Amino acid sequence: METAGYIIVGAICERITFWSFLLCELFMGAILYPAFGCWVWGGGWLSQLGTTRNLGHGYVDFAGSTVVHAVGGFAAMALSVILGPRLGKYGPDGKVKVFPAHNLVYVVTGTFILLFGWMGFNPGSTLGASDLRISVIAVNTNLAAVAGSAAAMFLWYLLFGKPDITMACNGMLAGLVAITAPCAFVCPNSAVVIGIVAGVVVCLGVLFNDRVVKIDDPCGAISVHGYCGWLGAVCVGLFADGTYGSGWNGVGASSYLGHAGQGVTGLFHRDTRRFLCQLMGATLCAAWAFGATYVVFGLVNKVKSMRVAPEVELEGLDIPEFGLKGYPEDATVTMEARSAPYSLAERTVDDREGEKNLARPARFDLPTYCS
């Protein structure tokens, strides 16, 4: 639940009031996550579709591609739509202006911390090291992460002529999110394919959000967790090979697909019903997370605006919302970058006055994209 809750931060940062953020987290922890989690992991109706509707082993999500990540990702999408884009995100002609990350070393370091943490997230979901499938899960998780990172970096290089480290990081997270549901049910070769597809999906998702639907997602949380979370659940229905999961949700312990002890099996291993069940469940997750969040906080926003005042957003939320500067040395730069023309920023500061030295402006091109 905590993971689903932190996912929304990446899409709504820099423009939401603190009280609104707390309300969003309470909604996630009290209603949104528990409901879908019960449907899938608590013996709810989605998990029972195998016995009630003869749809494979019912809806399966081993470690939370949808239960955790897609719930957080599509809730983040709804909140981002309600809040609208950050000031200056789109120029007068609708062209995207990119705000660079404040510290790329932190971006990369944080990504590797998450990769390390995923070793508890996925293998730990066996709930016991005596389940020897834990080793396969660990290998699959790492393979998908590396494949996702490489695919995203290579695709970005083909599209824009530069290998973007931030998109490589998002690609790694995309591979991790996509393998989270099928990690126990697929072979290593399939894990690599899933990671590659996720790396492509996250890049296209970022471009789609920015350029087509104009959803401002500063960290790519919607693409990484929403789109790739949906993909991960669908991949269970495609790549699961039947070697693990016998008796899952009460199906297959005695006989399934004509074999005793048959595990969770996907479309590429002749179980069409499993694919249909996964496709339906993943799409329902997206609709539930986006729809419920949009309805609830659309009403909240009409009663009281969830967004900070424009002058507060330009100044930065640190002082108005929390009373302290998070990055004192960057305070002057923040307002300059926001008010600069598209793709240019004047960063030279007068040493005495703390104002821009317009006589000697330092101009530079912002990067094409930055997660």
C-alpha positions as CSV (number, residue, x, y, z in Angstrom):
1,M,0.0,0.0,0.0
2,E,2.9,2.4,0.8
3,T,4.4,1.7,-2.6
4,A,1.1,2.4,-4.4
5,G,0.9,5.6,-2.3
6,Y,4.4,7.0,-3.2
7,I,3.8,6.4,-6.9
8,I,1.4,9.3,-7.2
9,V,4.1,11.7,-5.9
10,G,6.0,11.7,-9.2
11,A,3.0,12.9,-11.2
12,I,1.6,15.5,-8.9
13,C,4.7,17.1,-7.5
14,E,5.5,20.9,-7.7
15,R,1.9,22.0,-7.7
16,I,-0.3,20.3,-5.1
17,T,-1.0,21.6,-1.6
18,F,0.2,19.6,1.3
19,W,-3.4,19.0,2.7
20,S,-4.5,17.7,-0.7
21,F,-1.6,15.4,-0.9
22,L,-2.4,13.9,2.6
23,L,-6.0,13.5,1.5
24,C,-4.8,11.6,-1.6
25,E,-2.7,9.3,0.5
26,L,-5.5,8.6,2.9
27,F,-7.8,7.8,0.0
28,M,-5.2,5.4,-1.5
29,G,-4.7,3.6,1.8
30,A,-8.3,3.4,3.0
31,I,-10.2,2.8,-0.2
32,L,-8.4,2.5,-3.6
33,Y,-5.7,-0.1,-2.8
34,P,-7.6,-2.2,-0.3
35,A,-10.5,-2.7,-2.6
36,F,-8.5,-4.0,-5.6
37,G,-6.1,-5.8,-3.4
38,C,-9.0,-7.8,-1.8
39,W,-10.4,-8.6,-5.3
40,V,-7.1,-10.2,-6.3
41,W,-5.1,-11.2,-3.2
42,G,-7.9,-11.5,-0.6
43,G,-9.9,-14.3,-2.2
44,G,-12.2,-11.7,-4.0
45,W,-14.2,-12.2,-7.1
46,L,-11.3,-11.6,-9.6
47,S,-9.2,-14.4,-8.0
48,Q,-12.2,-16.8,-8.2
49,L,-12.8,-16.4,-11.9
50,G,-11.1,-19.7,-12.5
51,T,-13.7,-21.6,-10.5
52,T,-16.7,-19.4,-11.2
53,R,-16.2,-18.7,-14.9
54,N,-13.6,-21.3,-15.9
55,L,-11.0,-18.6,-16.7
56,G,-7.7,-20.4,-16.0
57,H,-6.5,-19.9,-12.5
58,G,-8.5,-16.7,-12.0
59,Y,-6.9,-13.3,-12.2
60,V,-3.2,-13.7,-11.2
61,D,-0.7,-11.0,-10.1
62,F,2.2,-12.5,-8.3
63,A,3.8,-9.5,-6.7
64,G,1.7,-6.5,-7.8
65,S,2.1,-5.2,-11.3
66,T,-1.5,-4.1,-11.1
67,V,-2.5,-4.4,-7.4
68,V,0.4,-2.1,-6.5
69,H,1.8,-0.3,-9.5
70,A,-1.1,0.1,-11.9
71,V,-3.3,1.2,-9.0
72,G,-0.8,3.9,-8.1
73,G,0.0,4.8,-11.7
74,F,-3.6,5.3,-13.0
75,A,-4.5,7.2,-9.8
76,A,-1.6,9.4,-10.5
77,M,-2.9,10.0,-14.0
78,A,-6.3,11.1,-12.7
79,L,-4.7,13.5,-10.2
80,S,-2.4,14.9,-12.8
81,V,-5.4,15.6,-15.1
82,I,-7.3,17.3,-12.3
83,L,-4.4,19.5,-11.3
84,G,-3.3,20.4,-14.8
85,P,0.2,20.9,-16.1
86,R,2.8,22.9,-14.2
87,L,3.2,26.6,-15.1
88,G,5.4,27.0,-18.2
89,K,5.2,23.3,-19.1
90,Y,3.7,24.1,-22.5
91,G,4.6,27.1,-24.7
92,P,2.1,29.4,-26.5
93,D,2.3,27.0,-29.5
94,G,1.7,24.0,-27.3
95,K,5.3,22.8,-27.6
96,V,6.7,21.0,-24.6
97,K,9.2,22.7,-22.3
98,V,11.2,20.3,-20.2
99,F,12.3,21.1,-16.7
100,P,15.6,19.3,-16.1
101,A,16.1,17.1,-13.0
102,H,17.9,18.9,-10.2
103,N,20.5,16.1,-9.7
104,L,21.1,13.2,-12.2
105,V,23.4,11.4,-9.7
106,Y,20.4,11.2,-7.3
107,V,18.2,9.9,-10.1
108,V,20.6,7.1,-11.0
109,T,21.4,6.3,-7.3
110,G,17.7,6.1,-6.5
111,T,17.0,3.8,-9.4
112,F,19.6,1.3,-8.2
113,I,18.3,1.5,-4.7
114,L,14.9,0.6,-6.1
115,L,16.5,-2.3,-8.1
116,F,18.0,-3.6,-4.9
117,G,14.7,-3.2,-3.0
118,W,12.8,-5.1,-5.7
119,M,14.8,-8.2,-4.6
120,G,12.5,-8.1,-1.5
121,F,9.5,-7.0,-3.5
122,N,9.4,-9.9,-6.0
123,P,11.4,-12.9,-4.5
124,G,10.0,-11.9,-1.1
125,S,6.5,-12.4,-2.3
126,T,7.0,-16.1,-2.1
127,L,6.6,-15.4,1.6
128,G,9.2,-18.1,2.4
129,A,12.7,-19.0,1.1
130,S,11.7,-22.6,1.3
131,D,9.8,-22.1,-2.0
132,L,12.7,-22.7,-4.3
133,R,11.1,-20.7,-7.1
134,I,12.6,-17.7,-5.3
135,S,15.8,-18.1,-7.3
136,V,14.0,-18.0,-10.7
137,I,12.1,-15.0,-9.6
138,A,15.3,-13.1,-8.6
139,V,16.9,-14.0,-12.0
140,N,13.8,-13.0,-14.0
141,T,13.5,-9.7,-12.1
142,N,17.1,-8.7,-12.8
143,L,17.0,-9.7,-16.5
144,A,13.8,-7.7,-17.1
145,A,15.3,-4.7,-15.4
146,V,18.5,-4.7,-17.5
147,A,16.6,-5.4,-20.7
148,G,14.2,-2.6,-20.0
149,S,17.0,-0.1,-19.4
150,A,18.9,-1.1,-22.5
151,A,15.8,-1.0,-24.7
152,A,14.7,2.4,-23.5
153,M,18.2,3.9,-23.9
154,F,18.5,2.4,-27.4
155,L,15.1,3.6,-28.5
156,W,15.7,7.1,-27.2
157,Y,19.0,7.2,-29.1
158,L,17.2,6.2,-32.3
159,L,14.5,8.8,-31.8
160,F,16.6,11.8,-30.7
161,G,20.3,10.9,-31.4
162,K,21.3,10.9,-27.7
163,P,21.2,8.2,-25.1
164,D,19.2,9.7,-22.2
165,I,20.3,8.4,-18.8
166,T,17.0,9.4,-17.2
167,M,15.1,7.3,-19.8
168,A,17.5,4.4,-19.2
169,C,16.5,4.7,-15.5
170,N,12.8,4.8,-16.3
171,G,13.3,1.8,-18.6
172,M,14.9,-0.1,-15.8
173,L,11.9,0.6,-13.5
174,A,9.5,-0.2,-16.4
175,G,11.1,-3.6,-16.7
176,L,10.9,-4.2,-13.0
177,V,7.2,-3.1,-12.9
178,A,6.3,-5.3,-15.9
179,I,8.0,-8.4,-14.5
180,T,6.4,-8.1,-11.1
181,A,3.2,-9.9,-12.0
182,P,4.7,-12.7,-14.2
183,C,8.1,-13.2,-12.4
184,A,7.2,-16.5,-10.9
185,F,5.4,-18.0,-13.9
186,V,7.8,-17.3,-16.8
187,C,11.2,-18.5,-18.0
188,P,14.3,-16.2,-18.2
189,N,14.0,-15.8,-21.9
190,S,10.5,-14.5,-21.5
191,A,11.6,-12.1,-18.8
192,V,14.1,-10.5,-21.2
193,V,11.3,-10.1,-23.8
194,I,9.0,-8.6,-21.2
195,G,11.7,-6.1,-20.2
196,I,12.4,-5.1,-23.8
197,V,8.7,-4.5,-24.4
198,A,8.4,-2.5,-21.2
199,G,11.4,-0.3,-22.1
200,V,9.7,0.6,-25.4
201,V,6.3,1.1,-23.8
202,V,7.7,3.5,-21.2
203,C,9.3,5.7,-23.8
204,L,6.2,5.8,-26.0
205,G,4.1,6.5,-22.9
206,V,6.2,9.5,-21.9
207,L,5.9,10.9,-25.5
208,F,2.2,10.2,-25.6
209,N,1.5,11.9,-22.3
210,D,3.6,14.9,-23.1
211,R,2.7,15.5,-26.8
212,V,-0.7,14.0,-27.4
213,V,-2.9,14.1,-24.3
214,K,-0.9,16.9,-22.6
215,I,-0.7,15.3,-19.2
216,D,2.2,16.7,-17.2
217,D,4.0,13.8,-15.5
218,P,7.3,15.1,-14.1
219,C,8.8,11.8,-13.2
220,G,7.2,9.5,-15.8
221,A,5.2,7.7,-13.0
222,I,2.2,7.2,-15.2
223,S,4.2,5.5,-17.9
224,V,6.4,3.4,-15.6
225,H,3.8,2.2,-13.1
226,G,0.5,2.7,-14.9
227,Y,1.1,1.6,-18.5
228,C,3.8,-1.0,-17.6
229,G,1.8,-2.3,-14.7
230,W,-1.0,-3.1,-17.0
231,L,1.5,-4.7,-19.4
232,G,2.9,-6.9,-16.7
233,A,-0.5,-8.4,-15.8
234,V,-1.2,-9.0,-19.5
235,C,2.2,-10.7,-19.9
236,V,1.1,-13.3,-17.4
237,G,-1.6,-14.2,-19.8
238,L,0.9,-14.4,-22.7
239,F,4.1,-15.9,-21.3
240,A,3.2,-18.1,-18.3
241,D,4.5,-21.6,-19.1
242,G,2.7,-23.7,-16.6
243,T,5.7,-24.8,-14.6
244,Y,4.6,-23.0,-11.4
245,G,1.4,-22.1,-9.7
246,S,-0.4,-25.4,-9.4
247,G,-3.4,-25.0,-7.2
248,W,-3.2,-21.2,-7.5
249,N,-6.6,-19.8,-6.4
250,G,-7.7,-23.4,-6.0
251,V,-7.3,-24.4,-9.7
252,G,-5.0,-27.0,-11.2
253,A,-3.9,-29.0,-8.2
254,S,-5.6,-32.2,-9.5
255,S,-6.1,-31.6,-13.3
256,Y,-6.0,-28.6,-15.6
257,L,-5.6,-28.5,-19.4
258,G,-5.5,-32.3,-19.2
259,H,-2.5,-32.4,-16.8
260,A,-2.3,-33.0,-13.1
261,G,-0.5,-30.3,-11.3
262,Q,-0.5,-27.8,-14.2
263,G,0.5,-24.4,-13.1
264,V,-0.5,-20.9,-14.4
265,T,-0.4,-21.1,-18.2
266,G,-0.6,-18.4,-20.8
267,L,-1.7,-17.9,-24.4
268,F,1.7,-18.9,-25.9
269,H,1.3,-22.2,-24.1
270,R,-2.2,-22.9,-25.3
271,D,-4.4,-21.3,-22.5
272,T,-6.5,-18.7,-24.2
273,R,-8.8,-18.2,-21.2
274,R,-5.9,-17.2,-19.0
275,F,-5.1,-14.4,-21.5
276,L,-8.7,-13.1,-21.6
277,C,-8.9,-13.1,-17.8
278,Q,-5.6,-11.2,-17.5
279,L,-6.6,-8.7,-20.1
280,M,-10.0,-8.1,-18.4
281,G,-8.5,-7.8,-14.9
282,A,-5.7,-5.4,-15.9
283,T,-8.1,-3.2,-17.8
284,L,-10.5,-3.2,-14.9
285,C,-7.7,-2.2,-12.6
286,A,-6.9,0.8,-14.8
287,A,-10.6,1.8,-15.0
288,W,-11.0,1.4,-11.2
289,A,-7.9,3.4,-10.2
290,F,-8.4,6.2,-12.7
291,G,-12.2,6.4,-12.4
292,A,-12.5,6.3,-8.6
293,T,-9.7,8.8,-8.1
294,Y,-11.0,11.2,-10.8
295,V,-14.6,11.2,-9.4
296,V,-13.5,11.7,-5.8
297,F,-10.9,14.3,-6.3
298,G,-12.8,16.1,-9.1
299,L,-15.4,16.8,-6.4
300,V,-12.8,17.7,-3.8
301,N,-11.2,20.1,-6.3
302,K,-14.5,21.8,-7.0
303,V,-15.1,22.4,-3.3
304,K,-11.5,23.7,-2.6
305,S,-8.7,23.9,-5.1
306,M,-6.0,21.3,-4.6
307,R,-3.5,23.3,-6.4
308,V,-1.2,26.0,-4.9
309,A,-1.5,29.6,-6.0
310,P,0.5,30.5,-9.2
311,E,3.0,32.7,-7.2
312,V,3.6,29.9,-4.8
313,E,4.3,27.5,-7.7
314,L,6.8,29.9,-9.2
315,E,8.5,30.5,-5.9
316,G,8.6,26.8,-5.1
317,L,6.6,25.0,-2.5
318,D,9.3,24.7,0.1
319,I,8.8,28.0,2.0
320,P,5.0,28.5,1.5
321,E,4.0,24.9,2.3
322,F,6.8,23.8,4.7
323,G,8.7,26.9,5.9
324,L,12.1,25.7,4.8
325,K,14.2,25.8,1.6
326,G,15.0,22.4,0.4
327,Y,17.7,23.7,-1.9
328,P,18.8,27.2,-0.9
329,E,21.5,27.5,-3.5
330,D,18.9,26.8,-6.3
331,A,16.2,29.3,-5.1
332,T,17.1,32.0,-7.6
333,V,17.6,29.6,-10.5
334,T,14.1,28.1,-10.1
335,M,12.1,31.2,-11.0
336,E,14.5,32.1,-13.8
337,A,14.1,28.7,-15.5
338,R,10.3,28.8,-15.2
339,S,10.0,32.3,-16.7
340,A,12.6,31.7,-19.5
341,P,11.5,31.3,-23.2
342,Y,11.1,27.8,-24.5
343,S,14.4,25.8,-24.6
344,L,16.4,28.8,-23.2
345,A,17.2,29.9,-19.6
346,E,19.1,32.8,-18.4
347,R,21.1,31.6,-15.5
348,T,23.7,34.4,-14.8
349,V,23.1,35.9,-11.4
350,D,24.5,39.3,-10.2
351,D,26.7,38.5,-7.2
352,R,25.6,41.7,-5.3
353,E,21.9,41.9,-6.0
354,G,21.0,38.3,-6.5
355,E,19.3,39.3,-9.7
356,K,19.9,38.3,-13.3
357,N,22.7,40.0,-15.1
358,L,21.0,40.8,-18.3
359,A,24.2,42.4,-19.7
360,R,25.9,39.0,-19.9
361,P,23.2,36.3,-20.1
362,A,24.3,32.7,-20.1
363,R,22.1,30.8,-22.5
364,F,22.0,27.1,-23.0
365,D,19.7,24.5,-24.6
366,L,17.6,22.4,-22.3
367,P,17.7,18.6,-23.0
368,T,15.2,17.2,-25.4
369,Y,13.5,15.2,-22.6
370,C,14.1,14.5,-19.0
371,S,12.2,12.1,-16.8
